Amino acid sequence: MRHNKKFNHLSRTASHRQAMLANMAISLIMHKRITTTLAKAKALKKYVEPLITKSKDDTTNSRRVVFSYLQNKYAVTELFKEISVKVADRPGGYTRIIKTGFRQGDNAAMCFIELVDYDENMAKQATKKTRTRRSKKSAAKAEEAPAAEAPAAETATETPASAE
């Protein structure tokens, strides 16, 4: 029976699970979005959200507590300087899990987990890419149309010149 078993062990030993969650938390903090399996994302959400809450209070003790979990000074600096400022007015729910389908090899449920307040940066990059593609297609069509018209205009000017 699973009475009072609060977290998913992810079929790993305690030390492996702690190291994996710490590495995933560092990647999430540094990159703002990572792709992983659904079970790992749910475990990561429970791991990283208390750290983000702790980072709102920028004291030496809270930095030491967060560093004891992450063991990466660059991730701790990023968390306290940039992320905590952006989530200062948010009462919780700092991450979002979006399911993306199933992995090819073993059919595991895949998703990406992202920091909610950094979603607009990702959306802007996606729209820029689509606009660029569209503009290239329309620019290519626009270049072809004048190019097709130009030889016709040259031949029209050449005919009277050759007649003289």
C-alpha atoms as one frame of an Amber mdcrd trajectory, in Angstrom:
protein
   0.000   0.000   0.000   1.096   3.541  -0.739  -0.207   5.238   2.373   1.298
   8.694   2.912   3.886   8.379   0.147   3.993  11.948  -1.078   6.431  12.020
  -3.995   7.374   9.992  -7.045  10.619   8.085  -6.574  11.142   7.924 -10.368
  12.698   4.434 -10.091  15.938   5.893  -8.767  17.913   5.844  -5.558  17.621
   8.883  -3.305  21.050  10.243  -4.224  20.454   9.791  -7.957  17.028  11.435
  -7.701  18.423  14.423  -5.784  21.258  14.900  -8.281  18.901  14.589 -11.245
  16.373  17.069  -9.839  19.133  19.528  -8.953  20.563  19.336 -12.489  17.121
  19.740 -14.025  16.392  22.720 -11.757  19.662  24.366 -12.805  18.793  23.816
 -16.470  15.308  25.243 -15.956  16.672  28.324 -14.199  19.346  28.962 -16.815
  17.290  28.205 -19.960  13.767  29.082 -18.701  12.294  26.065 -20.540  13.320
  22.406 -20.760  11.827  19.319 -22.413  11.502  16.170 -20.319   9.092  13.373
 -19.423   5.852  14.205 -17.667   6.753  12.343 -14.453  10.106  14.140 -14.157
   8.467  17.498 -14.882   5.926  16.990 -12.106   8.687  16.017  -9.679  10.754
  19.014 -10.787   7.833  21.367 -10.234   7.604  20.287  -6.578  11.379  20.678
  -6.264  11.918  24.080  -7.883   8.856  26.094  -6.827   9.876  26.274  -3.137
  13.339  27.420  -4.268  11.813  30.247  -6.309   9.669  31.232  -3.332  12.780
  31.222  -1.150  14.577  33.452  -3.674  12.031  36.249  -3.215  13.657  36.985
   0.158  17.225  37.924  -0.812  19.115  37.219   2.394  22.354  35.416   3.029
  20.524  32.531   4.682  18.096  32.036   1.812  20.983  32.114  -0.685  22.798
  29.446   1.331  19.690  27.273   1.555  19.094  27.498  -2.202  22.791  26.838
  -2.897  22.605  23.707  -0.747  19.945  22.394  -3.138  21.429  23.548  -6.454
  25.230  23.563  -5.908  25.708  25.993  -8.811  26.578  29.606  -8.073  25.608
  30.841 -11.552  22.122  29.356 -11.254  21.741  30.832  -7.760  22.799  34.264
  -9.046  20.362  34.032 -11.970  17.583  32.942  -9.623  18.092  35.750  -7.123
  18.926  38.588  -9.539  16.541  38.050 -12.451  13.880  35.447 -11.759  13.002
  36.583  -8.239  12.538  40.165  -9.475  10.172  39.006 -12.200   8.051  36.794
  -9.905   8.022  39.176  -6.948   4.287  39.916  -7.180   3.216  36.360  -8.091
   1.871  34.377  -5.097   2.870  30.972  -6.515   2.608  28.831  -9.607   5.914
  29.850 -11.146   6.135  26.964 -13.610   3.893  25.595 -16.349   3.855  22.072
 -17.775   2.688  21.676 -21.378   2.310  18.173 -22.799   3.881  17.665 -26.211
   3.021  14.072 -27.076   4.836  10.777 -26.746   8.474   9.837 -27.254   9.221
   7.709 -30.309  11.291   4.955 -28.695   9.391   4.004 -25.533   6.129   5.980
 -25.893   6.830   7.961 -22.711   4.640  11.027 -22.215   6.770  14.069 -23.054
   6.267  17.704 -22.104   8.126  20.896 -21.569   8.238  22.769 -18.317   8.817
  26.497 -18.386   8.870  29.488 -16.101   5.532  31.255 -16.522   6.834  34.835
 -16.487   9.334  34.101 -19.267   6.728  32.762 -21.694   6.402  36.059 -23.582
  10.090  35.906 -24.506   9.567  32.479 -26.051   6.399  33.617 -27.835   8.159
  36.668 -29.292  10.960  34.503 -30.651   8.449  32.110 -32.229   6.516  34.911
 -33.906   9.711  36.493 -35.183  10.677  33.213 -36.825   7.325  32.832 -38.550
   7.335  36.432 -39.719  10.820  36.005 -41.117   9.785  32.909 -43.044   6.719
  34.609 -44.436   8.651  37.693 -45.422  11.265  35.583 -47.191   8.583  33.782
 -49.173   6.794  36.995 -50.079  10.107  38.731 -50.809  11.109  35.873 -53.105
   7.789  36.140 -54.938   8.160  39.927 -55.155  11.664  39.531 -56.608  10.466
  36.992 -59.179   7.642  39.238 -60.403   9.840  42.274 -61.257  12.452  39.952
 -62.733   9.813  38.480 -65.041   8.638  41.955 -66.031  12.148  43.291 -66.633
  13.039  41.050 -69.634   9.734  41.938 -71.277  10.545  45.640 -70.903  14.078
  45.092 -72.277  12.793  43.249 -75.320  10.329  46.033 -75.991  13.141  48.585
 -75.935  15.408  46.375 -78.025  12.929  45.950 -80.855  12.800  49.624 -81.801
  16.570  49.864 -81.435  17.133  46.946 -83.777  14.626  48.414 -86.232  16.741
  51.563 -86.548
